[in-house]
Amino acid sequence: MRSNGTSTPLALITGVSRGLGAAMARGFAARGYRIAGCARPSSHLDAVAAKLGAGALIHPVDVADDEAVAAFATEVLATCGAPDLLINAAAIINPPAPLWEIPAEEVSALFDINVKGSIHLIRHFVPAMIERGSGVIVNFSSGWGRSTSPEVAPYCASKWAIEGLTRAFADELPRGLAAVAFNPGIIDTEMLRRCFGDSASAYPDAGEWAEAAVPFLAALGPSDNGKALTCPGH
């Protein structure tokens, strides 16, 4: 996939400071992609940027902040052009609890990142992808976006929203582009450990997962538009 006007394809990844986002950034970089990425400010983000090197464009951006996303998009588009892959991976999960015990502010923060964050990225990057006539948007869903579990109702609701949003958004895209909802499977990450505790170690870690996920995502194209996909092996 090399369509951003240069010989080097561009993968733009949110939630790039740790977990699946960081693993994808390393994986795509190893495949010859230039990386643009963002996450909320943290020392993890600095470490990821250092490992990716000077060619990567990594910024501290809260995807829930539409103005911050707009500023980030202005810089990326001016510096790198439109992304070939836009991967909306940033997400949080609520502390496990019955729905009636979860504070309103926690629910709002979760939806601001998990749902509205993806919409902000789409709003500010996809017009340039449409103008160029190519590109794939990957909105991270979850097994809990296609099923349910107790004590994570807000997270389930946010991922069910991503599934519906992606299908409707896919119907709006012109030929040459694709939007997919992507269930990464069960991976040993900090998020999973909040729900599964130490038993999360029974599942592959982010690095192992990326070995299958990155080539799978890199191979996506216009014929995949509107699909609900799951990472191979998960």
VOGU-3710 file (C-alpha; in Angstrom, 3 decimals, decimal comma):
1> mrsngtstpl> 0,000/0,000/0,000  1,827/3,106/-1,244  -0,625/5,813/-2,117  0,155/8,907/-0,012  2,177/10,515/-2,772  5,557/9,168/-1,683  7,391/5,879/-1,966  6,754/5,227/1,716  3,251/4,362/2,981  1,981/6,137/6,072
11> alitgvsrgl> 0,275/4,443/9,007  -1,399/6,768/11,478  -2,129/5,088/14,797  -3,874/6,429/17,891  -3,220/5,086/21,367  0,384/4,578/20,314  2,031/4,975/23,725  1,593/1,388/24,926  -0,080/-1,964/24,321  -1,484/-2,712/20,892
21> gaamargfaa> -0,834/0,789/19,547  2,867/0,690/20,388  3,218/-2,862/19,060  1,561/-1,888/15,773  3,801/1,154/15,425  6,895/-1,035/15,726  5,429/-3,648/13,403  4,465/-1,231/10,652  7,796/0,575/10,940  9,569/-2,755/10,434
31> rgyriagcar> 7,534/-3,240/7,241  8,765/0,062/5,833  5,885/2,336/6,821  6,367/5,828/8,079  4,565/6,210/11,398  2,457/9,075/12,662  0,903/8,502/16,044  -0,608/10,088/19,081  -1,631/9,315/22,623  -2,261/11,178/25,823
41> psshldavaa> 0,977/12,617/27,274  3,085/10,093/29,182  6,630/8,808/29,510  5,493/5,772/27,522  4,911/8,033/24,512  8,448/9,419/24,751  9,863/5,891/24,853  7,866/4,831/21,785  8,998/7,907/19,860  12,624/7,195/20,742
51> klgagalihp> 12,388/3,601/19,486  10,752/4,622/16,207  13,416/7,183/15,388  13,481/10,604/13,783  11,268/9,664/10,828  8,227/9,084/13,014  5,834/11,889/13,886  4,640/11,149/17,425  2,673/13,745/19,381  0,926/13,945/22,764
61> vdvaddeava> -2,723/14,342/21,742  -5,885/13,443/23,637  -8,228/12,104/20,939  -11,185/13,279/23,023  -10,087/16,878/22,332  -11,345/17,785/18,870  -9,232/20,948/18,637  -6,072/19,029/19,541  -6,865/16,403/16,915  -7,446/19,148/14,329
71> afatevlatc> -4,027/20,681/15,080  -2,360/17,279/14,897  -4,040/16,558/11,554  -2,899/19,880/10,127  0,714/19,029/10,929  0,537/15,417/9,724  -1,150/16,293/6,440  1,328/19,107/5,765  4,347/16,981/6,663  3,419/13,481/5,512
81> gapdllinaa> 0,288/13,727/3,382  -2,867/11,679/3,884  -2,459/8,351/5,689  -2,705/5,070/3,831  -3,912/3,431/7,032  -5,783/5,346/9,730  -5,983/3,086/12,776  -8,254/4,246/15,592  -6,918/2,107/18,427  -7,120/4,490/21,401
91> aiinppaplw> -9,533/3,239/24,046  -10,086/2,937/27,778  -12,191/0,546/29,829  -14,249/1,269/32,918  -13,211/-0,232/36,266  -15,359/-3,393/36,496  -18,566/-2,638/38,372  -22,338/-2,848/37,948  -23,567/-0,106/35,652  -25,445/1,752/38,410
101> eipaeevsal> -22,229/2,078/40,428  -20,143/3,647/37,649  -19,906/7,460/38,029  -21,308/9,578/35,216  -17,961/11,259/34,614  -16,275/7,886/34,011  -18,929/6,937/31,452  -18,546/10,279/29,674  -14,746/10,012/29,573  -14,969/6,506/28,127
111> fdinvkgsih> -17,325/7,543/25,319  -15,292/10,678/24,631  -12,239/8,527/23,878  -13,658/5,272/22,546  -16,336/6,693/20,244  -15,955/10,439/19,819  -12,167/10,092/19,541  -12,542/7,913/16,454  -15,029/10,376/14,981  -12,597/13,255/15,538
121> lirhfvpami> -9,834/11,419/13,659  -12,210/10,550/10,837  -13,429/14,124/10,553  -9,941/15,593/10,296  -8,105/12,992/8,192  -10,610/11,282/5,925  -11,377/14,280/3,672  -7,716/14,241/2,548  -7,925/10,488/1,959  -11,080/10,983/-0,111
131> ergsgvivnf> -9,402/13,738/-2,116  -6,498/11,401/-2,886  -8,907/8,560/-3,667  -7,490/5,803/-1,473  -6,925/4,621/2,070  -8,239/2,297/4,769  -9,742/3,330/8,099  -9,584/0,699/10,849  -11,796/1,349/13,869  -10,870/-0,911/16,757
141> ssgwgrstsp> -13,828/-2,820/18,105  -13,733/-5,759/20,512  -15,232/-9,139/21,203  -17,335/-7,073/23,597  -18,539/-5,057/20,615  -20,230/-8,214/19,329  -21,160/-9,815/22,664  -21,560/-8,653/26,273  -20,155/-9,235/29,727  -21,208/-8,013/33,182
151> evapycaskw> -19,471/-5,086/34,868  -18,108/-3,618/31,625  -21,400/-2,325/30,205  -20,049/1,139/29,213  -17,107/-0,430/27,384  -19,394/-2,923/25,629  -21,730/-0,092/24,626  -18,848/1,956/23,217  -17,624/-0,927/21,076  -21,119/-1,816/19,862
161> aiegltrafa> -21,286/1,862/18,869  -18,037/1,502/16,914  -19,505/-1,452/15,018  -22,594/0,499/13,965  -20,702/3,696/13,297  -18,239/1,894/11,034  -20,938/0,181/8,981  -22,770/3,473/8,410  -19,535/5,358/7,709  -18,483/2,674/5,203
171> delprglaav> -21,695/3,299/3,269  -20,703/6,949/2,910  -17,222/6,372/1,502  -16,514/6,694/-2,222  -14,846/3,932/-4,202  -11,186/3,426/-3,472  -11,529/3,693/0,303  -12,565/1,263/3,004  -13,633/1,381/6,634  -13,625/-1,742/8,781
181> afnpgiidte> -14,451/-2,590/12,384  -11,631/-4,722/13,756  -11,818/-7,053/16,742  -8,193/-7,587/17,822  -9,022/-10,610/19,976  -7,931/-11,277/23,559  -4,418/-10,003/24,268  -2,435/-9,661/27,481  -2,485/-5,877/27,932  -2,911/-3,525/30,867
191> mlrrcfgdsa> -6,551/-3,116/29,861  -7,192/-6,856/29,950  -5,469/-7,178/33,318  -7,951/-4,686/34,766  -10,665/-7,249/34,008  -8,890/-10,633/34,077  -6,157/-10,002/36,640  -3,144/-12,310/36,453  -5,047/-14,780/34,260  -4,454/-12,349/31,381
201> saypdagewa> -0,977/-13,875/31,113  -2,573/-16,929/29,460  -3,053/-14,862/26,303  -0,490/-13,575/23,762  1,191/-10,288/24,573  0,972/-7,263/22,297  4,210/-8,038/20,477  3,149/-11,578/19,626  -0,269/-10,329/18,564  1,229/-7,706/16,237
211> eaavpflaal> 3,105/-10,383/14,296  -0,257/-11,541/12,922  -2,200/-8,285/13,106  0,173/-5,981/11,216  0,382/-7,989/7,964  -3,365/-8,616/8,139  -4,117/-4,901/8,431  -1,521/-3,989/5,798  -3,312/-6,221/3,289  -6,712/-4,538/3,667
221> gpsdngkalt> -8,125/-2,704/0,672  -11,277/-1,290/-0,931  -12,922/-4,725/-1,214  -13,008/-4,910/2,597  -15,199/-1,836/3,000  -17,893/-2,288/5,645  -16,602/-5,586/6,969  -16,492/-6,595/10,633  -13,151/-8,375/10,927  -11,275/-10,327/13,585
231> cpgh> -7,523/-10,733/13,838  -6,406/-14,134/12,482  -5,865/-16,646/15,246  -8,184/-14,793/17,635
//
